[in-house]
């Protein structure tokens, strides 16, 4: 269920540069062409021993549930902003998230959800949330009706979190073939929900993705979206800095 637990800076989105403890979950039903999550050690979870050192200890999956709060406490630093449930797709394990986000909040931690938003019915309250809105070009082959269903669910998830009082924002990974008009329409839909920030993230070349979008494409998309929502550009700075 949990792949790894570690301390690092947030490398993307609205809270870029903040210190987080990341609880990374296995599995995601989607198969985005830029995804760098490699399946490994399915029965194991690696846990950082000292914050920010990349020194890991291997646990069996069964051990983690009883030790999760203890592990988070051991990785807490004075500059900690929040505990992030990330993936993979963490809402695959929605009941576990609901249980432990509540426990961690009772321990005084802020909670943060990083999700693709495909499961609006599984969402519970988090202090902060980042919902990754997918584009058709993120997939090698996706049917139009399947994409429309996914997008509708992403908006539902954002709206649900927003109405719960979560500080939720949307993130869109843009590629060299991304349409300015398409992303602007997403911004319009977000503005209909409420005051939702949109974070534009240029794709990091990986696997079959070889090139980032041009500076002109980035600026054109930001200008178009800025007519409707608060927008910012956040490249993956943790990768630029060689961090986890």
Secondary structure, 3 states (H helix, E strand, C coil): CEEEEEEEECCCCCCCCCEEEEEEECCCCCCCCCCCCCCCCCCEEEEECCCCCCCEEEEEHHHHHHHHHHHHHHHCCCCEEEEEEECCCHHHHHHHHHHHHHHHHHCCCCEEEEECCCCHHHCCCCCEEEEEECCHHHCCCCCHHHHHHHHHHHHHHHHHHHHHCCEEEEEEEECCCCCHHHHHHHHHHHHHHCCCCEEEEECCCECCECCCCCHHHHHHHHHHHCCCCCEEECCCHHHHCCCC
